[in-house]
Amino acid sequence: MSAYVYRMYRGNNLTQWQAHFNKQMAPARVSVEWGFGKISSLWPWLDVTRSVQTFRRDVGGYLRVANVFTNMHTCLYGSIISSKFGVPPPPLETYMAGGVWRAHPLKLYVPLC
């Protein structure tokens, strides 16, 4: 797909490497789904699976704005993702200033959503 976006391999005849890749990437896929789930729960009108006007609205633009607002919400209230990985989100002021914040001793960045 791209250098930064991967998808799982499908089919019944996977190589050993492909099956291993799918298994190793499963937790990452779940955390991404949690992020989209948080966006959908905070902004339900953006859930395109329920919307009958998908092609009449700029869903992509709305989604970018909702992502920023969701990140702000996470800075204030946390998220299942930051809890799962044991890394707290940055303070809201740092996020809004566009600064880099490293709170974890391993210097991991927090997936905000």
Secondary structure per residue as TSV (DSSP state, phi and psi in degrees):
chain	resnum	aa	ss	phi	psi
A	1	M	-	360.0	-56.4
A	2	S	-	-160.9	-179.9
A	3	A	S	-72.3	-17.1
A	4	Y	S	-118.4	-13.7
A	5	V	-	-118.6	124.4
A	6	Y	-	-121.7	154.6
A	7	R	-	-127.9	162.1
A	8	M	-	-72.6	156.6
A	9	Y	-	-82.6	142.9
A	10	R	-	-122.2	160.4
A	11	G	S	117.7	171.5
A	12	N	S	-94.1	-13.7
A	13	N	-	-113.2	53.9
A	14	L	-	-77.8	145.7
A	15	T	-	-72.6	167.0
A	16	Q	H	-61.0	-39.6
A	17	W	H	-63.9	-43.5
A	18	Q	H	-64.0	-42.0
A	19	A	H	-64.1	-41.0
A	20	H	H	-64.0	-43.2
A	21	F	H	-58.7	-47.3
A	22	N	H	-58.5	-43.2
A	23	K	H	-66.6	-41.8
A	24	Q	H	-69.9	-30.5
A	25	M	H	-88.8	-11.0
A	26	A	H	-55.7	-46.1
A	27	P	H	-62.1	-35.5
A	28	A	H	-66.9	-39.6
A	29	R	H	-63.0	-39.5
A	30	V	H	-63.0	-43.9
A	31	S	H	-65.9	-34.5
A	32	V	H	-65.5	-41.0
A	33	E	H	-64.1	-35.8
A	34	W	H	-61.8	-41.0
A	35	G	H	-61.1	-47.4
A	36	F	H	-65.9	-34.6
A	37	G	H	-63.4	-39.0
A	38	K	H	-66.1	-42.3
A	39	I	H	-60.4	-45.4
A	40	S	H	-64.6	-35.5
A	41	S	H	-75.4	-34.7
A	42	L	H	-77.7	-32.4
A	43	W	-	-129.5	70.1
A	44	P	G	-61.7	-24.6
A	45	W	G	-69.9	-9.6
A	46	L	G	-88.3	-9.6
A	47	D	-	-69.2	98.4
A	48	V	T	-66.6	-17.2
A	49	T	T	-71.7	-21.8
A	50	R	T	-102.2	-10.7
A	51	S	-	-88.8	132.9
A	52	V	S	-92.1	-5.5
A	53	Q	-	-112.9	33.1
A	54	T	G	-54.2	-43.1
A	55	F	G	-86.3	-0.5
A	56	R	G	-101.3	-4.1
A	57	R	S	-126.5	155.8
A	58	D	-	-84.5	73.5
A	59	V	H	-60.4	-38.2
A	60	G	H	-61.5	-42.4
A	61	G	H	-66.4	-43.8
A	62	Y	H	-61.9	-38.4
A	63	L	H	-65.9	-38.8
A	64	R	H	-63.0	-42.9
A	65	V	H	-66.3	-43.5
A	66	A	H	-62.4	-34.7
A	67	N	H	-63.7	-42.5
A	68	V	H	-64.3	-46.1
A	69	F	H	-62.8	-37.2
A	70	T	H	-66.6	-40.1
A	71	N	H	-62.3	-39.5
A	72	M	H	-62.8	-42.5
A	73	H	H	-60.6	-41.8
A	74	T	H	-64.3	-39.6
A	75	C	H	-59.1	-37.4
A	76	L	H	-82.7	-38.2
A	77	Y	H	-121.0	-3.8
A	78	G	-	80.0	-177.5
A	79	S	-	-157.0	166.3
A	80	I	H	-64.7	-31.2
A	81	I	H	-68.3	-47.4
A	82	S	H	-65.5	-33.6
A	83	S	H	-66.9	-43.8
A	84	K	H	-61.0	-41.8
A	85	F	H	-92.6	-2.4
A	86	G	T	67.0	28.9
A	87	V	-	-125.2	116.5
A	88	P	-	-71.0	151.2
A	89	P	-	-71.1	161.8
A	90	P	-	-71.1	160.9
A	91	P	-	-61.4	149.1
A	92	L	H	-56.4	-40.6
A	93	E	H	-61.6	-39.0
A	94	T	H	-68.3	-43.2
A	95	Y	H	-61.6	-46.9
A	96	M	H	-67.2	-28.7
A	97	A	H	-80.0	-7.7
A	98	G	T	76.5	17.1
A	99	G	-	-80.6	164.7
A	100	V	-	-93.5	132.1
A	101	W	-	-131.5	125.9
A	102	R	-	-123.4	110.0
A	103	A	-	-106.2	-13.1
A	104	H	S	-97.0	139.3
A	105	P	T	-59.7	-25.2
A	106	L	T	-87.4	3.1
A	107	K	-	61.5	42.6
A	108	L	-	-87.6	143.8
A	109	Y	-	-87.0	147.5
A	110	V	-	-86.9	127.6
A	111	P	-	-71.1	116.2
A	112	L	-	-71.4	-47.0
A	113	C	-	-54.0	360.0
